[in-house]
Amino acid sequence: MSLAKELDFPQDIPEDVILPPSDLYSDEPPLETELHLEQIMLLLKCLKWLWRDRTDFYAAGNLTIYYSLSKRKSEDFRGPDFFVVLDTERKTRKSWVVWEEEGKYPNFILEILSESTANTDKELKKKLYQNTFRTPDYFWFDPYTLEFAGFHLLDGKYEPLEANHQGHLWSQQLDLYLGIHQGLLRFFTQSGQLVPTPEEEAESERQQKELAEQEAESERQQKELALSKAERLAAKLRELNIDPDTI
């Protein structure tokens, strides 16, 4: 079969035309469930919003990482569910190609567990990220069972992270906590504040504005009430032939 047919290009393309290789793009399978997609998009949205003024990172979900030592995209590739690379240019990419990115591997990786992938994520991928990627921070999370664990690379080995009193795990690379909030994994600041989505921040600002307006209206009404009482008192004093201005 011709390459044009394999790629579903129009059949009138001449056979001698050189088409772009298909492995330039991410080659990851579809996500297993809608909840997996929601979790990835939530983390991406929150981190990109939090770091909206930064240009020195790359964050992606379900995107292929090519890492072949022989620089071949037909071998040695893996697609984490969510990963972050630091100290790199913030731009759109079709995939992450290690040898085209100054040899950089992810600083942070999160895998979202499922019944079919849990063993691979906990064993094969964990060893790969530890021994080959040398990724400093590795986490996994199951959005159905809420199983949550994190590891930090120490002397070449992943050491499990200890949760704080809120049940959150610290990522040294992101300088953020990760923790479960309303059934999904979220980022938290050092002080324990939830990192919001743009929509959540806009809603919070709307509520704060509404509260400020309510407080201003309440203060206005109190002033009007006090003025009304003062006017009634002055009128009563005048009925008694007392000038209120002399009191």
Residue pairs with C-beta under 8 A, 6 or more apart in sequence:
2 15
3 9
3 19
4 10
4 11
4 13
4 15
4 17
4 19
5 11
7 19
7 22
9 19
13 19
21 73
23 66
23 73
23 74
24 73
24 94
24 95
25 64
25 94
25 95
26 62
26 63
26 64
26 79
26 94
26 95
27 64
27 77
27 79
27 95
28 62
28 63
28 64
28 79
31 37
31 40
31 62
31 81
32 114
32 116
32 117
33 114
35 143
35 144
36 81
36 112
36 114
36 143
38 184
39 112
39 141
39 143
39 184
39 185
40 61
40 62
40 81
40 82
40 112
41 61
42 184
42 185
42 186
42 197
43 61
43 82
43 110
43 185
43 186
43 187
44 59
44 60
44 61
44 82
45 197
45 198
46 186
46 187
46 195
46 196
46 197
47 59
47 84
47 174
47 187
47 195
48 59
49 195
49 196
49 197
49 198
49 201
50 187
50 195
51 57
54 90
55 89
55 90
56 86
56 87
56 88
56 89
56 90
57 84
57 85
57 86
57 87
57 88
57 90
58 84
58 85
58 88
58 89
58 90
58 91
58 93
58 96
59 82
59 83
59 84
59 85
60 82
60 83
60 93
60 96
61 81
61 82
61 83
62 79
62 81
62 82
63 79
63 80
63 83
63 93
63 95
63 96
64 77
64 78
64 79
64 95
64 96
65 77
65 78
65 79
65 80
65 83
65 95
65 96
65 97
65 98
65 105
65 106
66 73
66 76
66 77
66 95
66 96
66 97
66 98
66 99
67 76
67 77
67 78
67 98
67 99
67 105
67 132
67 133
68 74
68 75
68 76
68 77
68 99
69 76
71 99
73 97
78 125
78 128
80 106
80 109
80 110
80 111
80 125
81 110
81 111
81 112
82 109
82 110
82 111
82 112
83 96
83 106
83 108
83 109
83 110
83 135
84 106
84 107
84 108
84 173
84 174
85 96
85 101
85 104
85 105
85 106
85 107
86 107
86 173
87 104
88 101
88 102
88 104
96 106
98 104
98 105
105 133
105 134
105 135
106 129
106 133
106 135
107 135
107 136
107 137
107 173
107 174
108 135
108 136
108 137
108 138
108 139
108 171
108 173
108 174
109 129
109 133
109 135
109 137
109 138
109 139
110 138
110 139
110 140
110 141
110 178
110 185
111 117
111 121
111 125
111 138
111 139
111 140
111 141
112 140
112 141
112 142
112 143
113 121
113 122
113 140
113 141
113 142
113 145
113 147
114 142
114 144
118 142
121 140
122 140
126 138
126 151
126 158
129 135
129 138
129 158
130 138
130 153
130 156
130 157
130 158
131 156
134 153
134 156
135 153
136 152
136 153
136 172
136 173
137 150
137 151
137 152
137 153
137 171
137 172
137 173
137 174
138 150
138 151
138 153
138 158
139 148
139 149
139 150
139 151
139 169
139 171
139 178
140 147
140 148
140 149
140 150
141 147
141 148
141 180
141 185
142 148
143 183
143 184
143 185
146 180
146 183
148 169
148 178
148 179
148 180
148 185
149 160
149 161
149 169
150 160
150 161
150 169
150 170
150 171
150 178
151 158
151 159
151 160
151 161
152 158
152 159
152 161
152 172
153 159
161 169
161 170
162 169
163 169
164 170
164 177
166 177
166 179
166 188
166 192
167 179
167 180
168 177
168 178
168 179
168 188
168 192
169 177
169 178
169 179
170 176
170 177
171 177
171 178
174 187
175 190
176 187
176 188
176 189
176 190
176 195
177 187
177 188
177 189
177 190
177 192
178 185
178 186
178 187
178 188
179 185
179 186
179 188
180 186
181 194
186 194
186 195
187 194
187 195
188 194
188 195
189 195
196 204
233 244
234 244
237 243
237 244
237 247
238 244
